[in-house]
Amino acid sequence: MSVTPTTISFARGVPSFDMLPTAEIGEAAARVLADDPAGVLSYGAAEGYRPLRQWVADRYDADVERVLLTNGSLQGLALLAELLFADAGGRAIVEAPTYDRTLLTLRRFGAAVQSVPLEGDGIDLDALESRLQAGAVPGLVYLIPNFQNPAGTTMSRAKRERVVALAGEYEFMVLEDDPYRDLRFSGADEPTMLSLDRDDRVIYSTSFTKTVAPGVRVGGLIVPPPLFGRLRALATDTYIAPSHVAQGTVAAYCAAGHFDPGVERAAEMLAERCAALCAAVDRHLGERAVYRRPEGGYFLWLRLPGVDTEGLATRAAEAGVPFVKGSSCYIDGGGTDELRLAFSACAPADMDPGVERLAALLPGA
Ligand SMILES: Cc1ncc(COP(=O)(O)O)c(C=O)c1O
């Protein structure tokens, strides 16, 4: 009798359960309910729980009146997309490849989405500039500067500076989607585009999904003052107020000093997983795979020249080693020989057997 092997999922960009600070989150929830029950059990403010807004403002050296907390950062993106595109339409530029859910959200609200190639150090600025010079100025440029989803790349400082300068010059907004920033395990931090912006052109998106736990569903935007009131009004109309129990729990977690040790521990675990995955890829795929080693985050992006990764994705899902096929992350049918392996959800010991199983599915294996 054949035994179906257990699934080793490279598909989902989520932390494994053992990465989550379960006890600390439990204590934080109990503490905030005991200390501020009225603050977290009422509807609360549409812009979010004030102590957590203040914590975010302090961390990014921003005015607290610019911080709008949402139920996960994706909801902030959805509010922004609705505000910018639902009535007026317009153009949004994304990196190719990019986060597939953003593509869906922008399109759902009527944006005409175009893409510009992503290079090893961030968006191809020559390609972006020639679009701008040709008059194709977008309403929004969406960038994931650190440990990009799906490509794992990090944008250089020079490119960050140039994007901010172009945004001022051509008058477009930049959405800096930065949920992985704190999960660096090698190299040095680059400044946020938010910190380089002097013209209120950058909207910064952060999330506690990767740094505390996905289930808290707490994220948020730091927005230029002219947009803040309109986003808050849209938030009120959409859900009255975000979950203050969740935001209060995260606020108590951060106030207790757990945030930095928590991300340090997560980054150490991710470093080990990334190393184990790269070693497995080298061992089982060797020269067939082309990749750049990420300096943090969750994702390893592979190119397998000559391999149809769409067909491979179907066979891999059947064989219990699912991954995200490259074409999901492009708007124009690119990525057909690329794929994303998430190393966040797998134990280091699963990487080798998982990649071995995947390699056995390749043509000619
Ligand atoms: C680049 C990027 N943005 C946003 C999100 C969504 O985050 P949240 O859970 O805060 O909604 C993700 C989740 O994988 C992501 O990779």
The ligand as a Tripos MOL2 file, in Angstrom:
@<TRIPOS>MOLECULE
LIG
   16    16     1     0     0
SMALL
NO_CHARGES

@<TRIPOS>ATOM
      1 C1          3.6180   42.6090    0.5390 C.3       1 LIG1
      2 C2          2.4440   42.2820    1.4010 C.ar      1 LIG1
      3 N1          1.5590   43.2380    1.6860 N.ar      1 LIG1
      4 C3          0.4970   42.9940    2.4630 C.ar      1 LIG1
      5 C4          0.2590   41.7320    2.9930 C.ar      1 LIG1
      6 C5         -0.9770   41.5150    3.8110 C.3       1 LIG1
      7 O1         -0.7050   41.6870    5.1410 O.3       1 LIG1
      8 P1         -1.8030   41.7410    6.2700 P.3       1 LIG1
      9 O2         -1.8660   40.3880    6.8700 O.co2     1 LIG1
     10 O3         -1.3000   42.7790    7.2020 O.co2     1 LIG1
     11 O4         -3.1210   42.1310    5.6660 O.co2     1 LIG1
     12 C6          1.1520   40.6970    2.7140 C.ar      1 LIG1
     13 C7          0.9020   39.3520    3.2380 C.2       1 LIG1
     14 O5          1.4510   38.3700    2.8540 O.2       1 LIG1
     15 C8          2.2720   40.9810    1.8920 C.ar      1 LIG1
     16 O6          3.1650   40.0340    1.5640 O.3       1 LIG1
@<TRIPOS>BOND
     1     1     2 1
     2     2     3 ar
     3     2    15 ar
     4     3     4 ar
     5     4     5 ar
     6     5     6 1
     7     5    12 ar
     8     6     7 1
     9     7     8 1
    10     8     9 2
    11     8    10 1
    12     8    11 1
    13    12    13 1
    14    12    15 ar
    15    13    14 2
    16    15    16 1
@<TRIPOS>SUBSTRUCTURE
     1 LIG1         1 GROUP 0 **** ****
